Amino acid sequence: MSPAAAPDKAGRPAREDGSVPRHVAIIMDGNGRWAKKRGLPRVAGHRAGAEAVRRTLRAAVKNGVEVVTLYAFSSENWRRSEEEVSDLKGLLGYYLERELESLAKEGVRLKLIGDYSAFGPDLSKRLEKAMTKLQPSNRLTLVVALNYGSRAEIAQAAQKLAVKVGEGSLDPSAIDESLVAAELQTNDLPELDLLIRTSGEVRLSNFLLWQAAYAELMFTPTLWPDFGEAEFEAAIDQYASRERRFGGR
Ligand code: FPP
């Protein structure tokens, strides 16, 4: 990768060629297969996955990425066993509490998308406490998608617009892409530049469908628990080497 130029106002390193994606999203896949290969329970794969989250965030901060959005729990993940759902919930609360100090020190802010209230009052309170504590940070925004589904998000945006039309405050002919985008939960984030999925699966699985319209897509065979700084930087390098044309040619 090219060396960093002077850091920006938030202390982020900047590449001279401006080739760093501002917003990277990751479908963290392969925890179960990683554990199975080692004869371990699935929860061991998720625990190792949480370590990969830590390494990835550090690499993102180091490389000057502004936003990392992680697909931690999809609205389809409720179909997993009760035990696995409870393990994932436990791990999430544990990870955030254990990492809170170092996330704050690294300047990481937390934002949640999806309906996390479905995880119950206990985890919801812990998540909210973490968001409050990390509120002043401005170096990297970590967006965690919890009980998230992209079609539901788009349907809710349509509902909100329909309410405004019903109230008479919005003319249907005024509804355009920017008004739809403004009703999505990602409305305060920069455009998604790069979407990575690990473990060799080549699907979006109902993740950021609207937001990924012009994103570069990368699929790597690496299982999520094996993902780290080297893989993250390789993805950024590949991103920098692709010429983005936004459909212009
Ligand atoms: C997919 O692997 C992974 C998940 C559904 C959960 C991801 C959660 C973590 C990494 C835990 C920590 C998260 C944060 C944000 C701290 P899989 O179980 O579908 O793997 P498989 O396809 O090999 O079975």
Residues whose N, C-alpha, C, O or C-beta is under 5 A from the ligand:
A	BS01	FPP	M28 D29 G30 N31 G32 R33 W34 H46 G49 A50 V53 L70 Y71 A72 Y95 V144
